[in-house]
Structure formats: C-alpha cells, structure tokens
C-alpha cells in the first residue's frame, strides 16, 4: 500500500545525472528500506543517458513511492531546491545516485530525529573504492553525544557537510534562504550553512555505517577552476551577510567553518593542480579571512580546552591552524597528497 501524503515520514531526494550504471543499485537500496512511509524524489537533471528510462521503470514497479522530476540540466543546487519544494515528508534526506544505503538507513535516521524532536539526525558512512570494493574509511561511526545548536553551536564544525548521511527537519529546509549565485564547488558546505541559520534545536547521532559512499577513480582529487574559487568566495560573503542579520551569535562558528573549508579543504584541492602556487593561495585566503571572518585565527572552538573536551575534528583543525599560520601548508599538503596517491591512506575530519 502506498503511503498517503500525510503519512510520509521521510522524503529522500536523489539527483540523477550520467549515472545509468549505478542508479539501479541506489534505487534498489531505497526500495528495500525498512521504513515504509517514505517517498523517493528523483531529479533527472537533463541526464543524456538512460537515467529517465530507468526511473520510469521503477515508477511503474513501485508507484507513487517514486516521484520523478524530469527537467533540463540546471545543476545539483537547483535540483536540490526543486526536490525540497516537492517533498511531503516530515523530514528530508538525500542520497547520491551512485551510492547506496543500508536497509535501515531511513528508519534509523527518522527514529533518531523523531525521538529527540531534532533538527538534524546524522549517521555514519563508509567510503568504498568502486572498483575494488575496499573500504577506504569509516566515518562518524563512533558514539558521540547529541547537542543543542542554540548553546553549543561550535559542535556544528565537527559535522561533515555532505547531506547524504543526514535527515533534516522539512520545515527548516523549506524556509531556507537561497544564494544569488550558488557556488559550483563546496556547494554542500554552503547548503549546510544556510540550513543552520534557521536551526535552534538538537543534532542527534546514530553511529552506524548506513551509507556506502562510492569513490570512483579520480574522484578524490577534482580540478577547481579560478572562476569556481571566485564563486565560493562570493557565496561565503552572502552567507555571512545572512548570519550578521539573523544569527550574529553564530558568527564565531561561521568563521571557524570558513577557515576549515577555505584554508584547509579548498587549499588542498587547489594544491592538486600544478598550475596553482600554494603559497599564493594561502596568502589570498588569509587576507580574505582576516577581512571578512576575523575570529578564524582565534576561534573559541580551536582552543586547547575545547579540543580536549570534544576531540576529533577540533584537534585536527587546531593542528591545521598551526601549520597554516606557520606558513607550512605547501609541505604539509605535499605529504598529504603522497599519503592519498601512493599509500592510499586518507585522513578525514
């Protein structure tokens, strides 16, 4: 029996573009969920392959449990907003169409969120090499305390910024602010920062590996173009304007996130392209951070006491700040790339 609109507990949004090879496994995993009251909203973003045929086949087999949006190519950002607008669930989750979920993915996230009336529920996941099936890392699988955003917003820094291992309160996402020119790099991070603006409730964890994030060859290191850098810098400024207007108490968290994702993550990605000078990049980002995110270097969330209390990401980020401010990023990132490319060891936050 198909769930009626008022019975839907979780809507799962699946963006589809050039994934005909992987899409059936993803959809099979979602159709096998132990939580019956779900809908799967598939955004066919003008995909030139057989994605729409596969989606239509699943729609014929599973009825209204599959919702198809067949549209011209407008990118993941616009597709995500289209899916949110259509979602009828109490909570909204996401899965990339080349990944797949464990059968209790939806139930575990929904029940964790519902039990605590949380704004976000977060599960663990595995990064798996697509060709070999080797598990490269398991993340967010360690037990950790739930927290309330209003009062301990610094803990938001420890969350990964991929939407596919979370469910969000639907009313929050449906009321989100948008960006004038959404970025094409670090767009998941921008999405989360916009969602946090309207959250004051709890973040809860279900520390089980429920999502298989498939790493395709060459996907660990992606080329970033200069105009993409400009777009994320502009997006950060627009987001900061929202925070200054609506949630100034969250600005220290935002400044820490700006350092993590510009000073560390984006700098790393740029360092993988020999066209870019890491020293020049760090000088540019340092000037940008100093001007627009002034507490980044003295963040209350990067103190020894805070890192000792919360561990994990904060210890690593505190170390990264020391390396960054000491001007050692070029050497540090060279070692990091060697570990990934030659030793196949990847240190995640």
C-alpha positions as CSV (number, residue, x, y, z in Angstrom):
1,X,0.0,0.0,0.0
2,X,1.3,3.4,-1.0
3,X,1.6,6.0,1.9
4,X,-0.6,9.0,1.7
5,X,0.9,12.4,1.8
6,X,0.1,12.9,5.5
7,X,1.7,9.6,6.3
8,X,5.1,10.2,4.7
9,X,7.8,10.4,7.4
10,X,10.9,10.9,5.2
11,X,11.4,12.2,1.7
12,X,14.7,11.1,0.1
13,X,16.0,13.3,-2.7
14,X,18.2,11.6,-5.4
15,X,19.9,13.8,-8.0
16,X,20.5,11.9,-11.3
17,X,23.0,12.9,-14.0
18,X,25.0,10.4,-16.1
19,X,24.6,7.6,-13.5
20,X,22.8,4.9,-15.5
21,X,25.4,2.4,-14.5
22,X,24.9,3.0,-10.8
23,X,21.3,4.2,-10.4
24,X,19.6,0.8,-10.2
25,X,21.6,-0.3,-7.2
26,X,20.9,3.0,-5.5
27,X,17.1,2.7,-6.1
28,X,17.1,-0.9,-5.1
29,X,18.6,0.0,-1.8
30,X,15.9,2.7,-1.2
31,X,13.0,0.4,-2.3
32,X,14.3,-2.1,0.3
33,X,14.1,0.3,3.3
34,X,12.5,-1.0,6.5
35,X,10.7,2.3,6.9
36,X,7.6,2.0,4.7
37,X,6.4,5.6,4.9
38,X,9.0,7.2,2.6
39,X,9.0,8.8,-0.8
40,X,12.0,8.9,-3.2
41,X,12.2,12.1,-5.2
42,X,14.4,11.5,-8.2
43,X,15.7,14.6,-10.0
44,X,16.6,13.7,-13.6
45,X,18.8,16.8,-14.3
46,X,18.7,16.6,-18.1
47,X,20.8,13.5,-18.0
48,X,21.8,12.5,-21.6
49,X,22.0,8.7,-20.8
50,X,19.2,6.3,-19.8
51,X,18.5,7.6,-16.4
52,X,15.0,8.7,-17.2
53,X,14.2,5.3,-18.7
54,X,15.4,3.6,-15.5
55,X,13.4,6.0,-13.4
56,X,10.2,5.4,-15.4
57,X,10.7,1.6,-15.0
58,X,11.0,1.9,-11.2
59,X,8.0,4.2,-11.1
60,X,6.0,1.6,-13.0
61,X,7.0,-1.0,-10.5
62,X,6.7,0.9,-7.3
63,X,4.1,3.5,-8.0
64,X,3.9,6.8,-6.0
65,X,6.8,5.8,-3.8
66,X,8.9,7.0,-6.7
67,X,8.5,10.7,-7.6
68,X,10.2,11.8,-10.9
69,X,11.2,15.3,-11.8
70,X,12.4,15.3,-15.4
71,X,13.9,18.7,-16.2
72,X,16.6,20.5,-18.2
73,X,20.1,20.5,-16.8
74,X,20.4,23.2,-14.2
75,X,22.9,21.6,-11.7
76,X,22.7,19.9,-8.4
77,X,21.9,23.1,-6.4
78,X,18.7,23.9,-8.4
79,X,17.7,20.3,-8.4
80,X,18.0,20.1,-4.6
81,X,15.7,23.1,-4.2
82,X,13.2,21.5,-6.7
83,X,13.2,18.3,-4.6
84,X,12.7,20.2,-1.3
85,X,9.8,22.1,-2.7
86,X,8.0,18.8,-3.7
87,X,8.9,16.9,-0.5
88,X,5.9,15.8,1.6
89,X,7.8,14.1,4.4
90,X,8.2,15.4,8.0
91,X,11.9,15.0,7.4
92,X,14.0,15.2,4.3
93,X,17.1,13.2,3.4
94,X,19.4,12.8,0.4
95,X,21.3,10.1,-1.4
96,X,23.7,10.5,-4.3
97,X,22.6,8.3,-7.2
98,X,26.0,6.5,-7.5
99,X,25.9,5.5,-3.8
100,X,23.6,3.1,-1.9
101,X,22.1,2.8,1.6
102,X,21.7,0.0,4.2
103,X,18.0,-1.2,4.6
104,X,17.7,0.6,8.0
105,X,19.1,4.0,6.7
106,X,15.7,5.8,6.6
107,X,14.3,4.2,9.8
108,X,17.4,4.8,11.9
109,X,17.7,8.5,10.9
110,X,14.0,9.2,11.2
111,X,13.5,7.5,14.5
112,X,16.6,9.2,16.0
113,X,15.4,12.6,14.8
114,X,11.8,12.0,15.9
115,X,12.6,10.6,19.4
116,X,14.5,13.9,20.2
117,X,12.5,16.3,18.1
118,X,15.8,17.1,16.4
119,X,16.5,19.4,13.5
120,X,19.2,17.0,12.1
121,X,20.0,13.4,12.6
122,X,23.4,12.1,11.4
123,X,24.6,8.6,10.6
124,X,27.9,7.0,9.9
125,X,29.1,6.0,6.5
126,X,31.8,4.1,4.6
127,X,33.9,5.4,1.8
128,X,34.4,2.5,-0.6
129,X,36.5,2.1,-3.7
130,X,34.1,1.5,-6.5
131,X,36.4,-0.8,-8.5
132,X,37.9,-2.9,-5.7
133,X,35.2,-2.8,-3.1
134,X,37.8,-1.9,-0.5
135,X,36.6,0.2,2.4
136,X,38.8,3.3,2.5
137,X,37.4,4.8,5.7
138,X,34.5,4.6,8.2
139,X,33.4,8.0,9.5
140,X,31.0,9.2,12.2
141,X,30.7,5.7,13.4
142,X,32.0,6.4,16.9
143,X,29.4,7.2,19.6
144,X,29.1,10.9,20.3
145,X,26.9,13.0,22.4
146,X,23.9,14.7,20.9
147,X,23.9,18.5,21.3
148,X,21.6,21.5,21.0
149,X,22.6,24.0,18.4
150,X,21.5,27.0,20.4
151,X,24.0,26.9,23.2
152,X,26.7,24.7,21.7
153,X,26.9,25.8,18.1
154,X,30.6,25.1,17.9
155,X,29.8,21.4,17.6
156,X,28.4,22.1,14.1
157,X,32.1,22.3,13.0
158,X,32.6,18.6,13.5
159,X,29.8,17.6,11.1
160,X,30.7,16.5,7.6
161,X,29.0,18.8,5.1
162,X,27.6,16.1,2.8
163,X,23.8,15.9,3.0
164,X,23.6,12.2,2.2
165,X,24.2,10.9,5.7
166,X,21.6,13.1,7.4
167,X,17.9,13.9,7.6
168,X,16.7,17.4,8.2
169,X,13.5,18.8,9.6
170,X,11.5,19.6,6.4
171,X,10.1,22.9,7.7
172,X,13.7,24.2,8.1
173,X,14.7,23.3,4.6
174,X,11.5,24.6,3.0
175,X,12.1,28.0,4.6
176,X,15.8,28.3,3.8
177,X,17.4,31.3,2.2
178,X,18.9,30.9,-1.2
179,X,22.0,32.4,-2.8
180,X,22.1,34.9,-5.6
181,X,24.8,32.9,-7.4
182,X,25.2,29.4,-5.9
183,X,28.8,28.1,-6.0
184,X,29.7,25.0,-8.0
185,X,32.4,24.0,-5.6
186,X,31.9,23.5,-1.8
187,X,28.2,23.8,-2.6
188,X,27.3,21.1,0.0
189,X,29.0,23.2,2.7
190,X,27.1,26.3,1.6
191,X,23.9,24.4,1.7
192,X,24.5,23.3,5.3
193,X,25.5,26.8,6.4
194,X,22.2,28.1,5.0
195,X,20.3,25.4,6.8
196,X,21.9,26.1,10.2
197,X,20.6,29.7,10.0
198,X,17.1,28.5,10.9
199,X,18.0,25.8,13.4
200,X,17.9,26.1,17.1
201,X,17.1,22.5,18.1
202,X,19.1,19.3,18.5
203,X,21.6,17.4,16.4
204,X,21.4,13.7,17.1
205,X,23.7,10.8,16.0
206,X,23.1,7.2,15.1
207,X,26.7,5.9,14.9
208,X,26.1,3.1,12.5
209,X,27.5,2.9,8.9
210,X,24.3,3.3,6.9
211,X,25.5,4.8,3.6
212,X,28.1,3.5,1.2
213,X,29.8,6.4,-0.5
214,X,31.4,5.0,-3.6
215,X,34.7,6.6,-4.6
216,X,35.3,6.5,-8.3
217,X,38.7,6.6,-9.8
218,X,39.9,10.2,-10.0
219,X,37.1,11.5,-7.8
220,X,39.3,12.1,-4.7
221,X,41.1,14.9,-6.4
222,X,39.0,17.2,-8.5
223,X,40.3,20.1,-10.6
224,X,39.0,23.5,-9.4
225,X,38.9,26.4,-11.8
226,X,39.6,30.0,-10.9
227,X,36.1,31.2,-11.5
228,X,34.8,28.5,-9.1
229,X,37.1,29.9,-6.4
230,X,35.6,33.4,-7.1
231,X,32.1,31.9,-6.8
232,X,32.6,30.3,-3.4
233,X,34.3,33.4,-2.0
234,X,31.3,35.5,-3.1
235,X,28.9,32.9,-1.7
236,X,30.7,33.0,1.7
237,X,30.2,36.8,1.8
238,X,26.5,36.5,1.0
239,X,26.1,33.8,3.7
240,X,28.0,36.0,6.2
241,X,25.5,38.8,5.5
242,X,22.7,36.4,6.4
243,X,24.4,35.5,9.6
244,X,25.1,39.1,10.6
245,X,21.4,39.9,10.1
246,X,19.7,36.8,11.5
247,X,22.2,34.9,13.8
248,X,25.2,37.1,14.9
249,X,25.8,34.8,17.8
250,X,26.8,32.1,15.3
251,X,29.5,34.2,13.6
252,X,32.4,32.5,15.5
253,X,31.2,29.1,14.2
254,X,30.9,30.6,10.7
255,X,34.5,32.0,10.9
256,X,35.8,28.6,12.0
257,X,34.0,26.9,9.1
258,X,35.4,29.5,6.7
259,X,38.9,28.5,7.8
260,X,38.2,24.8,7.6
261,X,36.7,24.9,4.1
262,X,38.8,27.6,2.5
263,X,42.1,27.5,4.4
264,X,42.2,23.7,4.5
265,X,39.8,21.9,2.2
266,X,39.8,24.2,-0.8
267,X,43.5,24.9,-0.5
268,X,44.1,21.2,-0.6
269,X,42.1,20.8,-3.8
270,X,43.9,23.7,-5.5
271,X,47.2,22.2,-4.4
272,X,46.4,19.1,-6.5
273,X,46.7,21.3,-9.7
274,X,50.3,22.2,-10.6
275,X,49.0,25.4,-12.1
276,X,48.4,26.9,-8.6
277,X,51.0,28.2,-6.2
278,X,50.0,27.1,-2.7
279,X,51.9,29.9,-1.0
280,X,50.0,32.5,-3.2
281,X,46.7,30.7,-2.5
282,X,47.2,30.8,1.3
283,X,48.2,34.5,1.1
284,X,45.0,35.2,-0.8
285,X,42.8,33.2,1.6
286,X,44.5,34.6,4.6
287,X,43.8,38.2,3.5
288,X,40.2,37.2,2.7
289,X,39.7,35.5,6.1
290,X,41.3,38.4,8.0
291,X,39.0,40.9,6.3
292,X,35.7,39.1,6.4
293,X,35.9,36.3,9.0
294,X,38.1,37.9,11.6
295,X,37.9,35.4,14.5
296,X,39.1,32.5,12.4
297,X,42.7,32.5,13.9
298,X,41.5,32.9,17.5
299,X,38.4,30.8,17.3
300,X,37.0,29.7,20.7
301,X,36.4,26.3,19.1
302,X,40.1,25.8,18.4
303,X,41.4,26.4,21.9
304,X,43.2,23.6,23.6
305,X,40.4,23.3,26.2
306,X,37.7,22.9,23.5
307,X,39.7,20.5,21.5
308,X,40.4,18.4,24.6
309,X,36.7,18.4,25.5
310,X,35.4,17.5,22.1
311,X,38.4,15.8,20.5
312,X,38.3,14.5,16.9
313,X,37.9,17.2,14.3
314,X,38.9,20.0,16.7
315,X,42.3,18.5,17.4
316,X,43.0,18.1,13.7
317,X,41.7,21.6,12.9
318,X,43.7,23.1,15.7
319,X,46.8,21.4,14.3
320,X,45.9,22.6,10.8
321,X,45.6,26.2,12.0
322,X,49.1,26.0,13.5
323,X,50.5,24.6,10.2
324,X,48.6,27.3,8.2
325,X,49.7,30.2,10.4
326,X,53.3,29.0,10.4
327,X,53.4,29.1,6.6
328,X,53.9,25.3,6.3
329,X,50.9,24.4,4.1
330,X,52.9,23.7,1.0
331,X,55.0,21.0,2.7
332,X,52.0,19.6,4.7
333,X,49.8,19.3,1.7
334,X,52.6,17.6,-0.3
335,X,52.8,14.9,2.4
336,X,49.0,14.6,2.5
337,X,48.8,14.1,-1.3
338,X,51.6,11.5,-1.1
339,X,49.6,9.6,1.6
340,X,46.5,9.6,-0.6
341,X,48.0,8.9,-4.0
342,X,50.8,6.5,-3.1
343,X,49.9,5.0,0.3
344,X,46.1,5.1,-0.3
345,X,45.6,6.4,3.2
346,X,43.2,9.3,3.6
347,X,42.8,11.3,6.9
348,X,39.2,12.6,7.2
349,X,37.9,15.2,9.5
